[in-house]
Amino acid sequence: MVAPGPERVLHFPAMQPHEQALEALAEAYGIERTYTDGLGRERQASRETLLHVLRALGAEIWSPEQAPAALERLRRRRGRRVLDPVAVQQAGVAGKIRLRIPARSRDQSLDWDIRPETAAPLSGTWHAEDRLALGEAEIDGERVLEVEAPLPPLSIGGATLEVHGTGIAARTRLLVTPGRCPRAPIDRSFGLFLPLYAARSRRNGGCGDLGDLERLSCWTARRGGSLFGTLPLLAGFLGEPFDPSPYATVSRLFWNELYLDLERIPELQYCPEARELLYETRYRDRLRRLRESDQVDYRRTMAAKREVLEALARTFFADINERQADFHAFVERVNPRTWDYARFRAACEQESSGWPGWQKVPANRPLTDGDVDPERARYHAYVQWQFAEQIHGVTARSREAGSRLYLDLPIGVHGGGYDVWAERSCFTRRVSAGAPPDAYFPSGQNWGFPPLHPEGIRRNGYAYMRECYDASMRHADVLRIDHVMGLHRMFWIPEGASADDGVYVRYRPEEGYAALAIEAQRLGCTIIGEDLGTVPDGVRETMDSYNMLRMSILPFETEGDGELIRDHGKNVLVALNTHDMPTFAGLWHGRDVEERRELGLVDGEEAERLQEERSEFVAALQRRLGTDGLEPTLRACLERLAESDLGVLLINLEDLWLESRPHNVPGTSFERPNWRRKTSRSLGGISSDPAIAELIETIRALRAGGPGDPAEGDR
């Protein structure tokens, strides 16, 4: 795939017959109608799909016969634009900017002003001799010049450029990039991974919480690990509507209060109502039953925790107290959207629906205090502040212990959630993101969330995306970008179409990476790009140039009796599996293949073929490692990876006791207990198991080559 550069809108092809114009229109909007799927087959989307996606992108077109007129409108609209919505500049060096000006203004001087986010304003004048002519075209009977003008060196961050002249006034957003993301000293290190909801401990209330996250991270550090990773902890719908998937988040700007550690909330000491409830026998029994369940009951767990949290919020807002200054500082300076989000969540609860289904609450304007129950809104504002305080503490104590927190940023958000409601122009409607057919999903995948609008995020100056990065990077030392190929292109599936009838829509990776690198540099965050699946040409090269870690997963990398993992150097995070894959034991036994057959994701013949491939994979793995049996092979895999020079080794804790059940079966929703399964061992049982301790110590020694500190048990 060729990444689009600056728009050369003055050089569209001349009008052609409507079918050719339709193809030209698709190309102008960045649509790849013909593409290669994950099975290596060339595919072409139907005409209906192409027209649907063009409309979603803003083209006024209902039939191919309308393509010439739609193409001409696009040419005129872009040709009249003095400046593109966004331009990327390299920090610290003089740059250039492209403009389109009337030919009659070729000798006119233009004044410019630059307002950086964190530096003093700059201004100047471009005289005619300062501008380099690049080309010209006729727009609505007027000659328009495309020119290039110089810009001064700028510091990292965002900046607004305004240009003024007689009959000319334009503005653009500059993304001034460092060019590379920072990297923590984690080469030849290892980390541990566990979904937080799955953690069992003596003291949590039905699922893992931030107290458990701190214990896991600090325990990892004491065992010599450099980072602890988990799945997204972002806001979710856990009532009505209900969707517990961490990848269907209500917002990438806010957090899931389900994970709050109730006993760490300062207001508890001032709130008799909450203390009486939390320590009352029936309530403790209720939590015990939730804790002892083998699956997370999200509705009941959230309802139980909310009773305490609501009491704490009522107490906090009832009287003036010394902590209210901290709350107001958080709302005003850390996350100014807090009250807007809180009112949105209150509205969803009143309507028992995401925003597209609201009947009484207005969905097409910002909400006011009079639109929603004020107590509900205060609750949601309070728990966001509490989460920010708690996770800040977890990050700080993890760093003190020597471990870094590894968080995950989903590629999408729930279509009925806050982000789509608040940033509507950044998203598309009536299409879903997904993936074309591949070996694992021969019918393709529909992920069910609205993709970002390529021009919408540009008109927004990537402000929304930068906010998303900022929200997670404030607390993550390492951030995994889910489906990093989404910075280059996304597979769009029209509403009502099957997942194998979609198209790829291109984005502008230069701009997307610039926005990501700006926030990573500002907050000192190491970036991992999830580059699994169908990866277009240029993605990994771009990741390398931005100093991002790639992902290398054992089943995708091992071929025949060759090397266990291809040598990708230090720019890679290597693991045996991901949350969307079977565990090592599950892979060994082929349980995922049988499950996919039971669910109708593959037929019997295909299941037999996959099982045969799996048996060949397991046999080849044992030959390569000289092992016999599941446990010796697991150990040998980890040791071989640990002694390599590959960057970071991330170990799923559940693999260490040969767990065979997955956390998620891709392609399913409520058919399987996705995102609900708890670990078969408690945190105390994990930390006190001598076999686990011995294996982790072996890995530490192979990675670092020295004796480790004695580990402490779970407290």
C-alpha positions in Angstrom: 0.0 0.0 0.0 1.3 3.4 -0.9 0.7 6.0 1.9 -1.0 9.2 0.6 1.2 12.2 0.7 0.1 15.9 0.6 -3.0 16.2 -1.5 -2.3 17.0 -5.1 -5.9 17.9 -5.8 -5.0 20.0 -8.7 -4.1 17.0 -10.8 -7.2 14.8 -10.8 -7.7 12.9 -14.1 -10.0 14.5 -16.7 -13.7 13.4 -16.5 -14.2 9.9 -17.9 -17.2 7.6 -18.4 -19.0 7.0 -15.2 -17.5 3.6 -14.3 -13.9 5.0 -14.7 -15.0 8.1 -12.8 -16.3 5.8 -10.0 -12.9 4.2 -9.7 -11.2 7.6 -9.8 -13.5 8.8 -7.1 -12.8 5.8 -4.9 -9.1 6.4 -5.3 -9.5 10.1 -4.4 -11.2 9.1 -1.2 -8.5 6.5 -0.3 -10.6 3.4 -1.0 -8.9 0.2 -2.0 -11.7 -1.6 -3.8 -9.4 -4.3 -5.0 -7.2 -5.9 -2.4 -5.5 -9.1 -1.3 -7.2 -10.9 1.6 -5.5 -12.9 4.4 -5.6 -16.1 2.2 -3.6 -14.4 -0.6 -6.6 -14.1 -2.9 -7.4 -11.0 -4.8 -10.8 -9.7 -4.1 -13.0 -6.8 -5.3 -15.8 -5.2 -3.3 -19.2 -5.1 -4.9 -20.5 -1.9 -6.5 -23.1 -1.5 -3.7 -20.4 -1.7 -1.1 -18.3 0.9 -2.9 -21.2 3.3 -3.2 -22.1 2.8 0.5 -18.6 3.5 1.7 -18.3 6.6 -0.5 -21.5 8.0 1.0 -20.1 7.2 4.5 -17.0 9.2 3.6 -19.1 12.2 2.5 -19.6 11.7 -1.2 -23.1 12.6 -2.6 -23.5 9.5 -4.8 -26.2 6.9 -5.1 -25.4 5.4 -8.5 -22.2 5.1 -10.7 -23.8 7.6 -13.2 -23.4 10.2 -10.5 -19.6 9.6 -10.1 -18.3 12.2 -12.6 -20.3 15.0 -10.9 -19.2 13.7 -7.4 -15.6 13.7 -8.5 -15.8 17.2 -9.9 -17.3 18.4 -6.6 -14.5 16.8 -4.7 -11.9 18.4 -7.0 -13.4 21.8 -6.6 -13.8 21.5 -2.8 -10.2 20.5 -2.3 -8.9 22.8 -4.9 -10.4 25.8 -3.2 -8.8 24.8 0.1 -5.8 27.1 0.8 -4.4 24.8 3.4 -5.0 21.1 4.2 -6.5 20.5 7.7 -3.2 19.1 9.0 0.5 19.3 8.2 3.4 17.4 9.7 6.6 19.1 10.6 9.9 17.6 12.0 10.8 19.2 15.3 13.8 21.5 15.5 14.4 21.9 11.8 13.1 24.4 9.2 10.1 23.0 7.4 7.8 23.7 4.4 4.0 24.0 4.0 1.9 23.7 0.8 -0.7 26.3 0.0 -3.2 26.9 -2.8 -3.7 30.6 -3.7 -5.4 32.4 -6.6 -3.1 33.0 -9.5 -3.9 36.7 -9.3 -2.2 36.6 -5.8 1.1 35.2 -7.1 2.9 38.5 -6.4 1.1 39.2 -3.1 2.8 38.9 0.3 1.2 36.7 2.9 1.4 37.1 6.6 1.6 34.1 8.8 1.2 33.5 12.6 2.1 30.3 14.5 0.7 29.6 18.0 2.5 26.6 19.5 0.9 24.8 22.4 3.9 25.2 24.7 6.0 28.0 23.3 5.8 31.7 22.4 3.9 32.7 19.2 5.8 33.3 16.0 4.9 35.5 13.0 6.3 36.6 9.7 5.7 37.3 6.1 6.1 35.3 2.9 7.0 37.4 -0.1 6.5 36.2 -3.6 10.1 35.2 -3.9 9.9 33.1 -0.7 7.4 30.7 -2.3 8.2 27.8 -4.7 5.6 27.2 -7.4 4.6 23.5 -7.7 1.7 23.6 -10.3 -1.6 25.2 -11.2 -5.0 24.3 -12.3 -8.4 25.9 -13.1 -11.1 25.8 -10.5 -14.5 27.3 -11.3 -12.9 29.3 -14.1 -10.1 30.7 -11.9 -6.5 29.7 -12.1 -5.2 28.4 -8.7 -1.5 28.0 -7.9 -0.1 25.3 -5.6 3.0 26.7 -3.8 5.4 25.7 -1.1 6.5 28.2 1.6 9.1 27.9 4.4 8.4 27.5 8.1 10.8 28.2 11.0 12.0 25.4 13.3 9.4 24.5 15.9 9.3 22.5 19.2 7.6 19.2 19.6 3.8 19.3 20.0 0.8 20.9 18.2 0.6 24.4 16.7 -1.9 26.4 14.9 -0.8 28.1 11.7 -2.8 31.0 10.3 -2.2 32.7 6.9 -3.6 36.1 5.9 -3.6 38.1 2.7 -5.9 40.1 0.5 -8.9 37.8 0.0 -7.0 34.9 1.7 -7.5 33.6 5.2 -6.7 30.1 6.2 -5.8 28.0 9.2 -4.2 24.5 9.7 -3.0 22.4 12.5 0.7 21.6 12.6 1.8 18.3 14.2 5.4 18.9 15.1 6.8 15.4 15.6 10.0 14.2 17.3 10.2 11.5 14.6 10.8 8.7 17.1 9.0 7.4 20.2 11.0 7.0 23.4 12.1 3.6 24.6 12.4 2.5 28.2 15.5 0.4 29.0 13.7 -2.9 28.6 15.8 -4.7 26.0 16.5 -8.4 26.9 14.0 -8.1 29.8 10.8 -10.0 30.6 7.4 -9.2 31.8 4.3 -11.0 33.0 0.7 -10.7 31.8 -2.8 -11.4 33.2 -6.2 -9.9 32.5 -7.0 -7.9 35.7 -10.6 -9.0 35.8 -9.4 -12.6 36.1 -7.3 -12.1 39.2 -8.4 -13.9 42.4 -7.4 -12.7 45.8 -8.6 -12.9 49.3 -9.7 -9.3 49.4 -11.2 -8.3 46.0 -14.9 -8.0 45.5 -15.7 -10.3 42.6 -13.0 -9.5 40.1 -9.4 -8.2 40.2 -9.0 -4.5 41.1 -6.3 -1.9 41.2 -5.0 -3.2 44.5 -4.4 -6.5 42.8 -2.8 -4.8 39.9 -0.3 -3.2 42.2 0.5 -6.4 43.9 1.0 -8.2 40.6 3.2 -5.5 39.2 5.4 -5.2 42.4 5.6 -9.0 42.6 6.8 -9.1 39.0 9.5 -6.6 39.9 10.6 -8.7 42.9 11.0 -11.7 40.5 13.2 -9.6 38.2 10.6 -8.7 35.6 10.6 -5.3 34.0 6.9 -4.9 33.3 3.4 -6.2 34.0 0.7 -6.1 31.4 -3.0 -6.4 31.4 -6.0 -5.8 29.1 -7.7 -2.4 28.7 -9.1 -0.9 31.9 -11.3 1.6 30.1 -14.9 2.5 30.7 -17.5 -0.1 29.9 -21.2 -0.6 29.8 -21.9 -3.0 32.7 -25.6 -2.3 33.3 -28.1 -1.4 30.6 -26.8 -1.4 27.9 -24.4 -4.3 28.7 -21.1 -5.2 26.9 -18.3 -6.4 29.1 -15.7 -6.7 26.3 -12.6 -4.5 27.2 -12.4 -3.9 23.4 -15.9 -2.3 23.2 -15.1 0.5 25.6 -17.6 3.4 26.2 -14.6 5.7 26.0 -10.9 5.7 25.5 -10.7 8.9 27.6 -12.2 7.4 30.8 -11.8 4.5 33.1 -13.8 1.5 34.4 -14.8 2.1 38.0 -15.3 -1.7 38.3 -11.6 -1.9 39.1 -11.5 0.5 42.0 -10.2 -0.8 45.2 -12.9 0.3 47.6 -10.8 0.1 50.8 -8.2 2.5 49.3 -10.7 5.4 48.8 -10.0 8.2 51.3 -13.6 9.2 51.8 -14.3 5.8 53.4 -13.0 7.0 56.7 -15.5 9.9 56.7 -18.5 8.0 55.4 -20.3 5.9 58.1 -22.9 4.8 55.5 -20.2 3.3 53.2 -18.3 1.7 56.1 -21.4 0.1 57.6 -22.3 -1.3 54.2 -18.8 -2.5 53.3 -18.3 -4.3 56.6 -21.9 -5.5 57.1 -22.2 -9.3 57.2 -24.7 -9.8 54.4 -22.7 -7.5 52.1 -19.5 -9.3 52.9 -21.2 -12.6 52.1 -22.4 -11.2 48.9 -18.9 -10.2 47.9 -17.6 -13.6 49.0 -20.0 -15.4 46.7 -19.0 -13.2 43.8 -15.3 -13.7 44.7 -15.7 -17.5 44.8 -17.5 -17.7 41.4 -15.4 -19.1 38.6 -16.6 -16.4 36.3 -16.9 -12.6 36.7 -20.5 -11.6 37.2 -20.1 -8.1 35.9 -23.6 -6.9 36.6 -23.8 -8.1 40.2 -20.2 -7.1 40.9 -20.6 -3.6 39.6 -24.0 -3.3 41.4 -22.4 -4.3 44.7 -19.5 -2.0 44.3 -21.7 0.9 43.2 -23.7 0.9 46.4 -20.5 1.7 48.3 -19.3 4.2 45.7 -22.6 6.0 45.6 -22.5 6.4 49.4 -18.9 7.8 49.2 -19.9 10.2 46.4 -22.9 11.5 48.4 -20.7 12.1 51.4 -18.0 13.8 49.3 -20.4 16.3 47.6 -22.6 16.9 50.7 -20.1 19.2 52.5 -17.1 21.4 51.9 -14.0 19.3 52.6 -10.3 19.6 52.0 -10.2 17.2 49.1 -12.7 19.1 47.0 -9.9 21.3 45.8 -8.1 18.3 44.4 -11.3 17.2 42.7 -11.8 20.6 41.1 -8.2 20.6 40.0 -8.7 17.2 38.3 -11.8 18.4 36.5 -10.3 21.7 35.4 -6.8 20.7 34.5 -6.4 16.9 34.1 -9.7 16.0 32.3 -12.0 18.9 31.5 -14.4 16.5 29.8 -15.3 14.9 33.2 -18.7 16.5 33.7 -19.7 16.1 30.1 -18.9 12.4 30.4 -20.6 12.1 33.7 -23.8 13.6 32.3 -23.6 11.3 29.3 -23.3 8.2 31.5 -26.3 9.4 33.6 -28.3 9.8 30.5 -27.5 6.3 29.3 -28.7 5.0 32.7 -31.9 6.9 32.5 -32.6 5.7 29.0 -31.1 2.2 29.6 -29.5 2.7 26.2 -26.5 4.0 24.4 -27.0 7.4 22.8 -28.5 6.3 19.4 -31.5 4.9 21.4 -32.3 7.9 23.6 -35.9 8.9 23.6 -36.2 11.5 26.2 -32.7 12.9 26.6 -31.5 15.1 23.7 -28.8 13.2 21.8 -27.8 16.0 19.3 -26.5 18.6 21.7 -24.3 18.8 24.8 -26.2 17.8 27.9 -26.9 20.2 30.7 -27.4 19.6 34.4 -31.2 19.8 33.8 -31.2 17.0 31.3 -30.0 14.3 33.8 -30.3 13.1 37.4 -27.6 15.2 39.1 -26.8 12.5 41.7 -26.0 10.0 38.9 -23.8 12.5 37.2 -21.9 13.3 40.4 -21.3 9.6 40.9 -19.7 9.2 37.5 -17.5 12.3 38.0 -16.4 11.1 41.4 -15.4 7.6 40.3 -13.3 9.0 37.4 -11.4 11.1 39.9 -11.0 8.2 42.2 -9.7 5.9 39.4 -7.2 8.5 38.3 -5.9 8.8 41.8 -5.6 5.1 42.4 -4.0 4.2 39.1 -1.5 7.1 39.5 -0.6 5.4 42.8 -0.3 2.0 41.2 2.1 3.4 38.5 4.2 5.2 41.1 4.6 2.2 43.4 5.3 -0.1 40.5 8.1 2.2 39.3 9.5 2.3 42.8 9.6 -1.5 42.9 11.3 -1.6 39.5 8.4 -2.6 37.2 6.6 -0.7 34.4 2.9 -0.8 33.8 1.9 -2.1 30.3 -1.6 -1.0 29.2 -3.6 -1.6 26.1 -5.4 0.9 23.9 -8.2 -0.7 21.9 -8.5 0.1 18.2 -12.3 0.9 18.5 -15.0 2.1 20.8 -18.6 1.2 21.4 -20.9 2.8 18.8 -23.3 3.8 21.6 -20.6 5.2 23.8 -19.3 8.6 24.8 -16.5 9.1 22.3 -18.8 8.6 19.3 -21.4 10.8 20.8 -19.0 13.6 21.8 -16.8 13.4 18.7 -19.3 12.5 16.0 -17.4 14.1 13.2 -14.4 11.8 13.9 -16.4 8.6 13.3 -18.4 7.1 10.5 -22.0 5.9 10.7 -23.6 2.8 9.1 -20.3 1.0 8.6 -18.3 -1.3 10.9 -14.6 -2.0 11.1 -13.4 -5.6 10.6 -11.1 -7.8 8.7 -11.3 -9.7 5.4 -11.2 -13.5 5.2 -8.0 -15.2 6.4 -7.0 -18.7 7.4 -8.4 -18.3 10.9 -11.7 -16.6 9.8 -12.5 -17.8 6.3 -15.7 -15.6 6.3 -14.0 -12.5 7.6 -14.6 -10.6 10.8 -17.0 -7.8 11.7 -15.8 -6.1 14.9 -19.0 -4.1 15.3 -17.5 -0.7 16.0 -17.6 2.5 13.9 -14.2 3.2 12.2 -12.6 6.6 12.5 -13.4 9.0 9.6 -10.1 9.8 7.8 -11.1 13.4 7.0 -13.0 13.9 10.3 -9.9 13.2 12.4 -7.9 15.6 10.2 -10.5 18.4 10.6 -10.2 17.7 14.3 -6.5 18.2 14.1 -6.0 14.7 15.6 -7.0 16.3 18.9 -9.3 13.4 19.8 -6.6 10.8 19.1 -4.0 12.8 21.1 -6.5 12.9 24.0 -6.9 9.1 23.8 -3.1 8.6 23.9 -2.7 11.1 26.7 -5.4 9.4 28.9 -3.5 6.1 28.9 0.1 7.3 28.7 -0.4 9.4 31.9 -0.3 6.0 33.7 1.3 3.6 31.3 5.1 3.3 30.9 4.4 1.0 28.0 1.3 1.2 25.7 0.2 -1.4 23.2 -1.6 0.1 20.2 -4.2 -2.5 19.2 -4.2 -3.2 15.4 -1.5 -0.7 14.6 -2.3 -1.2 10.9 -5.3 1.0 11.6 -2.9 4.0 11.3 -2.5 3.0 7.7 -5.9 1.6 6.7 -9.0 -0.1 8.0 -11.4 -2.7 6.5 -14.9 -1.2 6.3 -18.0 -3.3 6.1 -21.3 -1.6 5.2 -24.3 -2.0 7.5 -26.1 -5.2 6.7 -23.3 -6.6 4.5 -21.3 -9.7 5.2 -17.8 -9.5 6.5 -16.3 -10.7 3.2 -17.8 -7.8 1.2 -15.9 -4.8 2.5 -13.2 -2.4 1.3 -10.0 -1.0 2.8 -10.0 2.7 3.4 -6.7 4.5 3.7 -5.7 6.9 6.4 -2.6 9.2 6.5 0.0 7.3 8.5 2.5 10.2 8.5 -0.1 12.2 10.5 -1.2 9.4 12.7 2.3 8.4 13.7 3.2 12.1 14.3 0.2 12.5 16.8 1.2 9.3 18.5 4.9 10.2 18.8 4.2 13.6 20.1 2.2 12.2 23.1 4.7 9.4 23.6 7.6 11.8 23.8 5.8 14.2 26.0 4.9 11.5 28.5 7.9 9.2 28.1 5.9 6.2 27.0 7.3 3.2 25.1 5.0 2.1 22.3 4.2 -1.4 21.1 2.3 -1.9 17.9 0.1 -5.0 17.5 1.0 -5.9 14.0 -0.6 -9.4 13.8 -2.7 -10.5 10.9 -2.7 -9.0 7.4 0.0 -6.4 7.4 0.3 -4.0 4.4 3.7 -3.2 3.0 5.5 -0.4 4.8 3.8 -0.8 8.2 6.7 -2.5 10.0 9.3 -0.3 8.3 7.4 2.7 9.6 7.2 1.2 13.1 10.9 0.7 13.1 11.6 4.3 12.0 9.4 5.5 14.9 11.3 3.3 17.3 8.2 1.2 18.2 8.3 -2.4 19.3 6.6 -4.9 17.0 5.0 -8.1 18.2 6.2 -11.6 17.5 3.9 -14.5 18.5 5.2 -18.1 18.5 2.5 -19.8 16.3 2.8 -17.0 13.7 6.6 -17.1 13.6 7.5 -20.8 13.7 7.8 -22.7 10.4 8.9 -26.3 10.0 12.0 -27.2 11.8 13.8 -23.9 11.5 14.3 -21.2 14.1 11.8 -20.9 16.9 11.3 -17.2 16.3 12.6 -15.2 13.4 15.4 -12.8 14.4 13.6 -9.4 14.6 16.3 -7.9 16.8 15.5 -5.7 19.9 12.5 -3.9 18.3 10.1 -6.7 19.2 8.0 -8.0 22.0 7.8 -11.8 21.8 5.2 -14.0 23.4 3.7 -17.5 23.2 0.2 -16.2 22.6 -2.2 -13.2 23.0 -5.6 -12.8 24.7 -7.3 -13.6 21.4 -5.4 -16.9 21.0 -5.5 -20.2 22.8 -3.1 -20.6 25.7 0.0 -22.8 25.1 -1.8 -25.8 26.6 -4.9 -25.0 24.6 -2.9 -24.8 21.4 -1.2 -28.1 22.2 -4.4 -29.9 22.6 -6.2 -28.2 19.7 -9.2 -27.3 21.9 -9.7 -24.0 20.0 -10.2 -25.9 16.7 -12.9 -28.1 18.2 -14.5 -25.0 19.7 -14.6 -23.2 16.4 -16.2 -26.3 14.8 -18.9 -26.4 17.5 -19.6 -22.8 17.0 -19.9 -23.2 13.2 -16.9 -21.0 12.5 -15.4 -23.8 10.5 -17.0 -27.0 9.0 -15.9 -30.5 9.8 -13.6 -30.8 6.9 -11.8 -27.6 7.7 -11.6 -28.6 11.4 -9.9 -31.8 10.4 -7.4 -29.9 8.3 -6.6 -27.5 11.1 -6.2 -30.3 13.6 -3.7 -32.0 11.3 -1.8 -28.7 10.9 -1.8 -28.3 14.7 -0.4 -31.8 15.2 2.3 -31.1 12.7 3.1 -27.9 14.5 3.4 -29.6 17.9 5.5 -32.4 16.5 7.9 -29.9 14.7 8.1 -27.9 17.9 9.2 -30.9 19.9 11.7 -32.0 17.3 13.2 -28.5 17.2 13.5 -28.4 21.0 14.4 -32.0 21.6 11.5 -32.4 24.1 8.7 -34.8 24.7 5.4 -33.7 26.3 3.5 -30.5 27.0 5.3 -29.2 30.2 8.9 -29.9 29.0 8.1 -28.2 25.6 6.6 -25.1 27.3 9.6 -24.7 29.5 12.0 -25.3 26.6 10.1 -22.6 24.5 10.4 -20.1 27.3 14.0 -20.8 27.9 15.0 -20.6 24.2 13.2 -17.3 23.9 14.7 -16.0 27.2 18.3 -16.7 26.1 17.8 -15.0 22.7 18.6 -11.4 22.0 15.0 -10.6 21.2 13.7 -7.4 22.9 11.1 -8.2 25.5 9.6 -11.6 26.5 6.0 -11.3 27.8 4.8 -14.4 29.6 1.1 -15.2 30.2 1.0 -16.2 33.8 -1.6 -18.8 33.1 0.7 -20.7 30.8 3.0 -21.4 33.8 0.4 -23.8 35.2 -0.8 -25.1 31.8 -4.2 -23.5 31.8 -6.0 -24.7 28.6 -9.1 -22.4 28.6 -9.0 -19.2 26.6 -10.2 -15.8 27.7 -11.8 -14.9 24.4 -13.0 -16.9 21.4 -12.8 -14.4 18.5 -15.9 -14.4 16.3 -18.2 -15.0 19.3 -20.0 -12.8 21.7 -22.3 -14.3 24.3 -22.0 -17.8 22.9 -18.9 -18.3 25.1 -18.0 -16.7 28.5 -15.6 -14.3 26.8 -13.8 -11.9 29.2 -15.3 -13.6 32.2 -13.1 -16.5 33.2 -11.1 -16.2 36.4 -7.8 -17.8 37.0 -7.8 -21.2 38.6 -5.2 -19.9 41.2 -5.3 -17.0 43.6 -2.6 -14.4 43.7 -1.4 -16.0 46.9 -1.3 -19.4 45.3 0.7 -18.0 42.3 3.3 -16.2 44.4 3.8 -19.1 46.8 4.2 -21.8 44.1 7.8 -23.0 44.1 7.6 -24.4 40.5 6.4 -21.0 39.2 9.1 -19.2 41.2 11.8 -21.6 39.9 10.8 -21.2 36.2 10.6 -17.4 36.5 14.0 -17.3 38.1 15.4 -19.4 35.3 14.0 -16.9 32.8 15.3 -14.0 34.7 18.8 -15.5 34.8 18.8 -16.2 31.1 17.6 -12.7 30.3 19.8 -10.8 32.8 22.5 -13.3 33.7 22.6 -12.7 37.5 21.1 -13.8 40.8 17.7 -12.3 41.6 16.3 -10.9 44.9 14.2 -13.3 47.0 10.5 -13.0 46.2 7.8 -12.2 48.7 4.4 -13.8 48.9 1.1 -12.2 48.3 0.1 -10.1 51.3 
